[in-house]
Amino acid sequence: MTSRATGHGLGLAAAVSENALLLGIIEAISAAPELELLAARVAPLIAAATATDVCFVHVLDDSDRSLTLVGATPPFDREVGRIQLRLGEGVTGWAASHREPVIIVEGKKGDPRYKYFPELRGEDYTSMAAVPMATSPGGLVGVLNVHTRARREFTDQDIRLLTSIGSLIAGGIHQARLHRQLAARERAHERFTEQAIAVQEAERRRLAADIHDGITQRLYSLRFHLDAAAEALTEEPDFTAEQLVAARTLVDLTLDEARAAINGLRPPVLDDLGLADSLASLARSVGGVEVILEVEECRLPEHVEIAFYRIAQEALQNIVKHAAATTVRLSLRHDGSQVCLEVSDDGRGIGDDPAPPVNDQFGGGYGMRSMAERAELVGGRLHLRSRPGGGTTVAARVAVPDSQRQ
């Protein structure tokens, strides 16, 4: 039987202090930005505030087509995430689609809107009230259900209290949904970035292999034939020798360019040595400055290792070209949940440079923009510190969860 309030209810506002209820809900909303945790915390508060036996919190999904149970009082909290209804299905779905409260005093199974879930043991509860939860910025966000074992005629005051509670919780649920959606978009962006970098590096690796296996090998073969011809020349030996020397020189230059192209496409040392030893090898190749290494062994995702290596490479090149430094400190270390690459020098500093970067901190000079973009592509940030005569420090920080460390 369906009934509106009859005036014979128990007066739910007297069941608990409204101030205590308000404080409890606000604390739950403040402490739980995640949707499931918020619903789990408020469900017992609502049951206590309304002097009911069970409370269910159903939330509209992102498609606005179905409702999912996201919070419940024990023992039904184990069913969270498993109970779903289409909009308009069951008493809960009807309350959501019509944006109206529903009261069933008794005889739930006889109500055409009622849908039985064995897991929720509806036969154990006689009366129920379902109230839509809505907020001005977010509209309908879900439905709040309370149930009692004993027969109960919910009053107008009861429904007003439930509606007020629902409106208050709706704001928190709306914010929690936005938080969840934002987190999902960030994860999707991170996955896309990783996939894009992986595709890019796979293509670089393929091109490097093509150059090594094709062009480079043919050049080696050509040099072999030139050397053989030089040994076998008989007529016009002086002219032929000059041409062969010129040809060999051209071949050597081309080989050097091919090797440089291979290294530019994909640093082979990363595959052979790993990041820490690759940075040490890079430091040894720098001339004109003393490089002090403080490098921890950090096995990171491939795309992060490549970004760090390229940032270090660019930073060292900048120092050699522009800093007039004598000493460089290159460090790689774990810093909590982050990994930090830092390159600092004792040079003249960017502010004292006759051609400093333009526009902003990472504006067009010395590859700063390139380093910043590499850091951002792997979800990190590049930080720059410099003062005239006081050297320059470039630091790249990337958050790497323990599960992604290799």
C-alpha positions as CSV (number, residue, x, y, z in Angstrom):
1,M,0.0,0.0,0.0
2,T,1.3,3.4,-0.9
3,S,0.5,6.3,1.4
4,R,1.4,9.9,2.0
5,A,2.1,11.2,5.5
6,T,-0.8,10.7,7.9
7,G,0.3,12.8,10.8
8,H,0.8,9.7,13.0
9,G,4.6,9.3,12.5
10,L,7.1,9.3,15.3
11,G,8.5,12.8,14.3
12,L,12.0,11.9,13.0
13,A,13.5,15.3,13.8
14,A,13.3,14.4,17.5
15,A,15.3,11.2,17.0
16,V,18.7,13.0,17.0
17,S,19.9,16.5,17.3
18,E,19.8,18.2,13.9
19,N,23.0,20.1,14.8
20,A,24.8,16.9,15.5
21,L,23.5,15.4,12.3
22,L,24.5,18.4,10.3
23,L,28.0,18.3,11.8
24,G,28.4,14.6,11.1
25,I,27.4,15.0,7.5
26,I,29.6,18.0,6.9
27,E,32.5,16.1,8.4
28,A,31.8,13.1,6.2
29,I,31.7,15.2,3.1
30,S,34.9,17.1,4.1
31,A,36.8,13.9,4.9
32,A,35.8,11.8,1.9
33,P,36.2,13.2,-1.6
34,E,35.8,9.6,-3.0
35,L,32.2,8.8,-3.8
36,E,32.1,5.3,-2.2
37,L,33.8,6.4,1.0
38,L,31.4,9.4,1.3
39,A,28.4,7.2,0.9
40,A,29.7,4.6,3.3
41,R,30.1,7.3,6.0
42,V,26.8,9.0,5.6
43,A,24.6,5.9,5.4
44,P,24.8,5.1,9.2
45,L,24.3,8.8,10.0
46,I,21.1,8.9,8.0
47,A,19.8,5.7,9.6
48,A,20.5,7.1,13.0
49,A,19.0,10.5,12.2
50,T,15.8,9.0,10.8
51,A,15.4,6.3,13.4
52,T,15.3,3.7,10.7
53,D,16.9,0.3,10.4
54,V,18.5,0.4,7.0
55,C,19.8,3.1,4.7
56,F,20.8,2.8,1.0
57,V,22.5,5.5,-1.0
58,H,22.0,5.0,-4.8
59,V,23.9,7.3,-7.1
60,L,23.2,8.1,-10.8
61,D,26.0,7.0,-13.1
62,D,27.8,9.3,-15.5
63,S,25.5,8.3,-18.3
64,D,22.4,9.4,-16.3
65,R,20.7,6.2,-17.2
66,S,21.2,3.9,-14.2
67,L,21.6,4.0,-10.5
68,T,24.2,2.1,-8.5
69,L,24.2,1.3,-4.8
70,V,27.3,3.1,-3.5
71,G,26.6,3.2,0.2
72,A,24.7,1.1,2.7
73,T,24.5,0.3,6.4
74,P,25.9,-3.1,7.5
75,P,25.4,-5.9,6.6
76,F,24.4,-4.6,3.2
77,D,27.6,-2.6,2.7
78,R,29.0,-5.7,1.1
79,E,26.6,-5.3,-1.8
80,V,27.9,-1.9,-2.7
81,G,28.7,-1.7,-6.4
82,R,26.7,-4.9,-7.2
83,I,23.2,-3.5,-7.2
84,Q,22.1,-1.5,-10.2
85,L,18.8,-0.3,-11.5
86,R,17.9,1.5,-14.7
87,L,16.3,4.9,-14.4
88,G,12.6,4.2,-13.8
89,E,13.2,0.7,-12.5
90,G,12.0,-0.3,-9.0
91,V,10.9,2.2,-6.4
92,T,14.3,3.8,-6.4
93,G,14.3,4.2,-10.2
94,W,10.8,5.6,-10.1
95,A,11.7,8.2,-7.5
96,A,14.7,9.2,-9.6
97,S,12.8,9.5,-12.9
98,H,9.8,11.3,-11.4
99,R,11.9,13.4,-9.0
100,E,9.3,12.6,-6.3
101,P,9.5,11.0,-2.9
102,V,7.9,7.5,-2.5
103,I,6.4,6.1,0.7
104,I,5.4,2.5,1.1
105,V,4.0,1.8,4.6
106,E,3.4,-1.9,4.0
107,G,2.7,-4.4,1.2
108,K,5.8,-3.6,-0.9
109,K,5.5,-6.7,-3.1
110,G,2.0,-5.5,-4.2
111,D,3.4,-2.2,-5.4
112,P,4.0,-2.4,-9.2
113,R,7.0,-0.2,-8.9
114,Y,8.8,-2.5,-6.4
115,K,11.7,-4.7,-7.6
116,Y,12.9,-7.5,-5.3
117,F,16.6,-8.0,-4.7
118,P,17.4,-11.2,-2.7
119,E,20.7,-9.7,-1.6
120,L,18.9,-6.8,0.1
121,R,16.3,-9.0,2.0
122,G,13.4,-6.8,1.3
123,E,11.1,-9.3,3.0
124,D,12.6,-8.4,6.4
125,Y,11.5,-4.8,6.2
126,T,7.9,-3.5,6.2
127,S,8.0,0.2,5.5
128,M,10.3,2.4,3.3
129,A,10.8,5.9,2.0
130,A,12.7,6.9,-1.1
131,V,13.7,10.5,-1.6
132,P,15.5,11.9,-4.7
133,M,18.8,13.7,-4.0
134,A,19.4,16.8,-6.1
135,T,21.6,19.9,-6.1
136,S,21.3,23.1,-8.0
137,P,24.6,22.9,-10.0
138,G,24.4,19.1,-10.5
139,G,20.7,18.3,-10.7
140,L,19.6,14.8,-9.8
141,V,22.5,12.8,-8.3
142,G,20.8,9.8,-6.8
143,V,18.1,8.5,-4.4
144,L,18.2,8.0,-0.7
145,N,16.3,5.0,0.8
146,V,15.4,4.2,4.4
147,H,13.6,1.1,5.6
148,T,12.1,-0.1,8.9
149,R,11.3,-3.6,10.1
150,A,8.2,-2.4,12.0
151,R,5.3,-0.7,10.2
152,R,5.8,3.0,9.9
153,E,3.8,5.9,8.5
154,F,6.3,8.5,7.5
155,T,5.1,12.1,8.2
156,D,5.5,15.2,6.1
157,Q,8.1,16.3,8.6
158,D,9.9,13.0,8.1
159,I,10.0,13.5,4.3
160,R,11.1,17.1,4.7
161,L,14.0,16.0,6.9
162,L,15.0,13.2,4.5
163,T,14.8,15.7,1.6
164,S,17.0,18.2,3.5
165,I,19.5,15.5,4.3
166,G,19.4,14.4,0.6
167,S,20.0,17.9,-0.7
168,L,23.0,18.4,1.7
169,I,24.5,15.1,0.7
170,A,23.8,15.7,-3.0
171,G,26.3,18.6,-3.0
172,G,29.0,16.3,-1.6
173,I,28.1,13.5,-4.0
174,H,28.2,16.0,-6.9
175,Q,31.7,17.1,-5.9
176,A,32.8,13.5,-5.4
177,R,31.5,12.6,-8.9
178,L,33.4,15.6,-10.4
179,H,36.5,14.4,-8.5
180,R,36.1,10.9,-9.8
181,Q,35.6,12.1,-13.4
182,L,38.6,14.4,-13.2
183,A,40.8,11.6,-11.8
184,A,39.5,9.3,-14.6
185,R,40.4,11.9,-17.3
186,E,43.8,12.4,-15.7
187,R,44.4,8.6,-15.8
188,A,43.2,8.5,-19.4
189,H,45.6,11.4,-20.3
190,E,48.5,9.6,-18.7
191,R,47.7,6.4,-20.5
192,F,47.4,8.3,-23.8
193,T,50.7,10.1,-23.2
194,E,52.5,6.8,-22.4
195,Q,51.0,5.2,-25.4
196,A,52.0,8.1,-27.6
197,I,55.6,8.1,-26.3
198,A,55.7,4.3,-26.7
199,V,54.6,4.6,-30.3
200,Q,57.1,7.4,-30.9
201,E,60.0,5.5,-29.4
202,A,59.0,2.3,-31.3
203,E,59.2,4.2,-34.5
204,R,62.5,5.8,-33.5
205,R,63.8,2.3,-32.7
206,R,62.7,1.0,-36.1
207,L,64.3,3.9,-37.9
208,A,67.5,3.5,-36.0
209,A,67.5,-0.2,-36.9
210,D,66.8,0.6,-40.5
211,I,69.7,3.1,-40.7
212,H,72.0,0.7,-38.9
213,D,71.1,-2.4,-40.9
214,G,70.7,-0.7,-44.2
215,I,72.6,2.5,-44.9
216,T,75.4,1.9,-42.4
217,Q,76.1,-1.6,-43.6
218,R,76.2,-0.5,-47.2
219,L,78.6,2.3,-46.3
220,Y,80.9,-0.2,-44.6
221,S,80.7,-2.4,-47.7
222,L,81.5,0.6,-49.9
223,R,84.5,1.5,-47.8
224,F,85.8,-2.1,-48.1
225,H,85.5,-1.9,-51.9
226,L,87.3,1.4,-52.0
227,D,90.1,0.1,-49.9
228,A,90.4,-2.9,-52.2
229,A,90.5,-0.7,-55.2
230,A,93.2,1.5,-53.6
231,E,95.4,-1.5,-53.2
232,A,94.8,-2.7,-56.8
233,L,95.1,0.5,-58.7
234,T,97.6,0.4,-61.6
235,E,97.0,3.3,-64.0
236,E,97.2,7.0,-63.0
237,P,98.0,6.0,-59.4
238,D,98.3,9.5,-58.1
239,F,94.9,10.8,-59.3
240,T,93.1,7.5,-58.4
241,A,94.7,7.6,-54.9
242,E,93.4,11.1,-54.4
243,Q,89.9,10.2,-55.4
244,L,89.9,7.1,-53.2
245,V,91.1,9.1,-50.2
246,A,88.3,11.7,-50.9
247,A,85.8,8.8,-51.2
248,R,86.9,7.2,-48.0
249,T,86.7,10.5,-46.2
250,L,83.2,11.0,-47.4
251,V,82.2,7.5,-46.3
252,D,83.7,8.1,-42.8
253,L,81.8,11.4,-42.5
254,T,78.6,9.7,-43.6
255,L,79.1,6.9,-41.1
256,D,79.6,9.4,-38.3
257,E,76.4,11.2,-39.3
258,A,74.5,7.8,-39.4
259,R,75.8,6.9,-36.0
260,A,74.8,10.3,-34.7
261,A,71.3,9.9,-36.2
262,I,70.9,6.5,-34.6
263,N,71.8,7.9,-31.2
264,G,69.5,10.8,-31.7
265,L,66.6,8.6,-32.6
266,R,67.1,6.2,-29.7
267,P,69.9,6.3,-27.1
268,P,71.3,2.7,-27.4
269,V,73.0,3.0,-24.0
270,L,69.6,3.0,-22.2
271,D,68.9,-0.5,-23.6
272,D,72.4,-1.7,-22.8
273,L,73.1,0.0,-19.4
274,G,70.0,1.4,-17.9
275,L,69.4,5.0,-16.8
276,A,72.0,5.4,-14.0
277,D,74.9,4.0,-16.0
278,S,73.7,5.8,-19.2
279,L,73.8,9.1,-17.3
280,A,77.3,8.2,-16.1
281,S,78.4,7.5,-19.7
282,L,76.8,10.8,-20.8
283,A,78.8,12.7,-18.1
284,R,82.1,11.1,-19.2
285,S,81.4,12.3,-22.7
286,V,81.2,16.0,-21.7
287,G,84.4,17.9,-22.2
288,G,85.6,21.2,-20.6
289,V,83.9,20.7,-17.3
290,E,84.1,18.4,-14.3
291,V,80.9,16.4,-13.8
292,I,80.2,15.2,-10.3
293,L,77.8,12.3,-10.3
294,E,75.3,11.5,-7.5
295,V,73.1,8.9,-9.2
296,E,70.9,6.3,-7.6
297,E,69.8,3.1,-9.4
298,C,66.3,4.0,-10.6
299,R,64.6,1.5,-12.9
300,L,61.7,3.5,-14.2
301,P,59.1,3.1,-17.0
302,E,60.9,3.3,-20.4
303,H,59.2,6.6,-21.4
304,V,60.3,8.3,-18.1
305,E,63.9,7.0,-18.5
306,I,64.1,8.4,-22.1
307,A,62.7,11.8,-20.9
308,F,65.3,12.0,-18.1
309,Y,68.2,11.0,-20.4
310,R,67.2,13.6,-23.0
311,I,66.7,16.4,-20.3
312,A,70.2,15.6,-18.9
313,Q,71.7,15.6,-22.4
314,E,70.2,18.9,-23.3
315,A,71.1,20.5,-19.9
316,L,74.8,19.4,-20.2
317,Q,74.9,20.7,-23.8
318,N,73.6,24.0,-22.6
319,I,76.2,24.3,-19.9
320,V,79.1,23.6,-22.2
321,K,77.8,26.1,-24.8
322,H,76.6,28.9,-22.6
323,A,77.4,28.7,-18.9
324,A,81.2,29.2,-18.7
325,A,81.1,26.7,-15.8
326,T,84.0,24.6,-14.4
327,T,81.9,22.1,-12.3
328,V,78.6,20.4,-12.9
329,R,76.7,18.3,-10.4
330,L,74.4,15.7,-12.0
331,S,72.1,13.8,-9.6
332,L,69.2,11.3,-9.9
333,R,67.4,10.3,-6.7
334,H,64.2,9.0,-5.2
335,D,62.3,11.8,-3.3
336,G,59.3,10.2,-1.7
337,S,56.9,9.2,-4.4
338,Q,58.9,11.3,-7.0
339,V,62.1,10.7,-8.9
340,C,64.2,13.8,-9.4
341,L,66.8,14.5,-12.0
342,E,68.9,17.6,-11.2
343,V,71.7,19.3,-13.2
344,S,73.4,22.3,-11.6
345,D,76.5,24.3,-12.6
346,D,78.7,27.0,-11.1
347,G,78.6,29.1,-14.2
348,R,77.5,32.7,-14.8
349,G,73.8,32.0,-14.6
350,I,71.1,32.7,-17.1
351,G,70.4,36.2,-15.8
352,D,74.0,37.2,-16.6
353,D,73.9,35.6,-20.0
354,P,74.1,38.0,-23.0
355,A,71.4,36.0,-24.7
356,P,69.1,34.6,-22.0
357,P,65.9,32.7,-22.7
358,V,63.0,34.9,-23.8
359,N,59.3,35.2,-23.1
360,D,59.2,33.3,-19.8
361,Q,61.1,30.9,-17.6
362,F,61.1,28.3,-20.4
363,G,60.8,30.6,-23.3
364,G,62.8,29.8,-26.5
365,G,66.5,29.8,-25.4
366,Y,68.9,27.0,-24.9
367,G,66.3,24.2,-25.3
368,M,64.6,25.1,-22.0
369,R,61.2,24.8,-23.7
370,S,62.2,21.3,-25.0
371,M,63.2,20.1,-21.6
372,A,60.0,21.5,-20.0
373,E,57.9,19.8,-22.6
374,R,59.7,16.5,-22.1
375,A,59.0,16.6,-18.4
376,E,55.4,17.5,-18.9
377,L,54.8,14.7,-21.4
378,V,55.7,12.1,-18.7
379,G,53.5,13.8,-16.1
380,G,56.3,15.8,-14.4
381,R,57.5,19.4,-14.1
382,L,60.7,21.2,-14.9
383,H,62.0,23.7,-12.3
384,L,64.7,26.3,-13.1
385,R,66.8,28.3,-10.6
386,S,69.4,30.8,-11.7
387,R,71.0,34.0,-10.6
388,P,73.7,36.2,-12.1
389,G,77.1,34.7,-11.2
390,G,75.5,32.1,-9.1
391,G,75.1,29.2,-11.6
392,T,72.0,27.5,-12.8
393,T,70.0,24.5,-11.6
394,V,67.6,22.5,-13.8
395,A,65.5,20.0,-12.0
396,A,62.9,17.6,-13.5
397,R,60.5,15.9,-11.0
398,V,58.2,13.0,-12.0
399,A,55.8,11.2,-9.7
400,V,56.3,7.5,-10.2
401,P,54.1,5.2,-8.1
402,D,55.9,2.1,-6.6
403,S,53.8,-0.1,-8.8
404,Q,55.4,1.5,-12.0
405,R,59.0,1.3,-10.8
406,Q,60.7,-1.6,-12.5
